[in-house]
Amino acid sequence: MKSQNPQLDEPLIFKKSSKMRKGIPVLKSDVGDTIPENTIPRELLREDINGFPEVSEIDVVRHFTRLSHWNFGVDTGFYPLGSCTMKYNPKINEDIARLAGFSKVHPYQSEELNQGALQLMYELEGFLCEISGMDAVTLQPAAGAHGELCGMLMIAKYFKENGKPRKKVIIPDTAHGTNPASSHLAGFTVVSVKEENGGVITPEAVASAMDEDTAALMLTNPNTLGLFEKHIKEIAEIVHKKGGFIYCDGANLNAIMGIAKLGDMGVDVIQFNLHKTFSTPHRGPWQRACRREEAP
Ligand SMILES: *Cc1c(COP(=O)(O)O)cnc(C)c1O
């Protein structure tokens, strides 16, 4: 079927094949045998590939250049996909992230050659503590959901170390889908609480679900309906009174950053999604933070 955009009508490279056409003609050598069958061990040679396209260099270049124009990105148009995919990074930030000092650092590089990067990471941890109201940050987790899992595993470990493992995690139905997934992977049973009053979770609903077998309440703020959870402080008090933790999915931190600190609201553990709230290019590091306070 023809599309409306002729550029999208690029045929398969197999359709461009023409018998005996070649990318590069191998010239006859005057310094010895250049026939691959005579010089390369037989077991390293591939059998004929049935229907392999026979195309010229320019056929190949034009075919793949045309295909490359099919890439749809924020540089060519708006794509309303998700909180990270629709984000626009200023070009200057992209350039800075690609500085060789960042992009070429090798994990096995010696510590004395990594001092600049280590200093930046150390200072970043401090900034993130200040922004979130947490006491400590790790730069280890490699994605938002990975940060959630790390945080929930820490909560599980806390109760285990204290000899009183807890089984449940309360999650409002307005939380992000990764929240129940991370809790489940960390070994918890998820107790779902319904939103009320037009989309937010109420202290009453939490109070009736909270008990001493519940390790944490995990919420997303702003929540997945795009609304601010208004009663976090009260909810945190209810959960803390029964010895539980508050995990707040911080993926949407850009909505409250610089205005309110999650730590001040009684939140104990969060993850930052640096590719959403900040300018980390996709596939960069993410982090998770936690309050180092004694158990509530
Ligand atoms: C994007 C997002 C996540 C998951 O983050 P990833 O980096 O994609 O793993 C979790 N929670 C919320 C609210 C998100 O928007």
The ligand as an ORCA input file, in Angstrom:
! r2SCAN-3c Opt
* xyz 0 1
  C       8.852      6.528     34.376
  C       8.300      6.194     35.690
  C       8.780      5.100     36.412
  C       9.788      4.112     35.865
  O      11.006      4.691     35.518
  P      11.976      3.946     34.485
  O      13.218      4.768     34.479
  O      11.255      3.910     33.180
  O      12.217      2.563     35.023
  C       8.270      4.871     37.661
  N       7.308      5.656     38.183
  C       6.820      6.725     37.522
  C       5.752      7.583     38.158
  C       7.279      7.037     36.238
  O       6.788      8.094     35.574
*
